[in-house]
Amino acid sequence: MARTEIRIVGSGGQGVITMGELLARTATIYEGKIATQVTSYGAKVRGGDIWTEVVISDEEIDYPGAIDADIYVFTSQEAVDKQGGAIKGDKTVIVDSTLVRSCPFEGVKIYQVPALELSEKELGSNLYSNIILLGFLVAVTGIIKKETILKAVRETVKHPNINTRALEMGFALADMEQHKE
């Protein structure tokens, strides 16, 4: 596996950091890969700009942040407006289509996932949209294995049962998406 860079961007309180932590933790602890995570918070904790970058590799990582991310996840329109304009080429972009209405990307593979809507409807809370997106990301990219992210979630999060359901919803959405292609 070559160096793979993931950039997750949104607003504070949307679980952006949790997504990055779970990706990096799963890659290192559960799959024996090398991973780094770099995070930036805006001035406000809730609702402010936030992003995290995760680099996963089988080889030593010489720079911990994303140089030219391969995979992007956007959880808000503001994040797309501020950081999405420069994304071009052979990239994978995943957006929460409940909150992202306009995608100015050129020549990229875009997946629109109604994560917030599904989280509220199916799980009774908006708290699990990030985990739905994480499940989708894992299933559509294969960056880490489904079994290991499930194990990591079961062993590390506060409410493993509902978070496992959210992951599986993301897996199912990705499976449906891949059957369309």
N, C-alpha and C positions, 0 to 999 in steps of 0.2 A: 504494500500500500504506500503510495506516494503521500506527500504532505497534502492534507485536505484542510481547507480553512472555511469556517462557518461564522457568519456574522448575524447576530440576532438583535433586532432594533425595535424599540417601542417606547412606552411610557412607564414611569415608575408605578409599581403595583400590579403590573400585568404578568409577572412571573418570568420575565426575560432572563434574569440572573439564575433563577432556579433551572431553567432549561439548559443554560450553559454549564452549570455545575453538574447536572445529571449526565450530560453528554461526556464531559471530561472525566468525571468519576467512573462512569461505566467503561470508557475506553481504557483507563489506566488500571483500575482495581479489578474489573471483571473480565477484561479482554487482554491485559498485558501489553497494551500499546503505550505509546508516549503521547501525552496530551498537555496542553497549556490552556489557561483561560485568562483573558484580560477583560476588565470591566471598566466602564465609565458611567458615572452618575451625573445627572444634571443638578442644578442648584436645589430643585424641589425633590423631596423623596417620593411623594405620590403625585403622579401626573407629569413629572418632569421628564426630560429626555433621558433615555438610558440605552446602553448597548453593551453587548458582551461578544467577545470573539473567542472561539475555540479552535485550536489547531490540533489535529490528530495525525499521528504518523507512526510508522514502524521504526523510523530512524530518529536519531538525535534531532531535536528542534533547536535551531540556532537563533531564531527570533520568535518570541512568544505570541505576538499579535498577527493578525491577518495582513498580509502584504497585498494580496489581490484575491479576496474571498471567492470560493467556488460556489458556496451555498449561502443564500440570504433568507432570513425569515423576518417579515415585518408584521408587527401586531397593531399598528395604528397608521392612519393616513398621514399624520404629522411626520412620522418616521420616514415614510415613503417620500413625502415632499422635501424633507431636509437631506436625505441620504440616498435616495433611489435614482436620482437623475444620471449619475455617472455609470450605472451598471449596464454593461453591454457585453455581447459575445456569449461564449459558451458557459453560461451560468445557470444555476437553478435558483428560482425565486419562489418562496412560499409566502402567501399573504393570508391574513385572517380577513376573509371577504365580508364578514359582518361589519368590520371597521374600515377596511381599505376599499375605496370605490374607484380610484383612478390609479393606474399602473403605467408610468411613463417609460417602461423598459423597452429596449430594442434588441431583438435577436436572442432573447433568453427564453428558457423554459419556465413558464409561470404556472403555478398551482394555486388555485383559489379555494381556500378551505373555510367554511363558515363555522369556525371553532367557537367563538363566543356564543353565537346563536345555539349551537348544539349543546354547549356546556350548560346554558341556562335551561333549555328545553328538556334535555335528556338526563342531566345530572342535578338539576335544581339550583344551580349556582353558577355565577360567572367565574369562579375561582379555578376552574379546570381547563379553560380554553388553552392555556399554555401547554398543558400535558397532552391535549388532543393534537396540537401542532407538533409537539415533540414526537409523538407516535407516528404521525404522518411523515415527518422528516426522516425518521429512522427507517420506516418501511419503504419510502420512495427512493432513498439514496443508498441504503445498505451500509452507511458509514459505520454503524455498529449493529450487532445482532439484536433482533427482537427479544430473544430469550434473555439476553444479558441486561437490556434496559428494563425489562419486566422485573428481573431479580433485583436490580438496583433500586427501583421504585418500591418494591415490597419491603426491602430492608432499610431504606433510608428516609422515607417521607412520613409525615404525621398520620395521614389517612390513606394507608396503602390500598384498601379495597376500592375506594372510589377513584383514586388516581390510576389504579390498574385498569379500571373500566374506561377511564378517559384515554389511556394509552391504546387500548384495544379498539376504541372508536377511531382513533387516528390511523391505526393499522388498517382497519376495514375501509376507511375512506381512500387510503392509498391504493389498496387492492382494487377497489372499484375504478379509480382513476387509471390505473395501469391496464385494466381490461378494456378501457375505452380506446387506448392508443393502438 
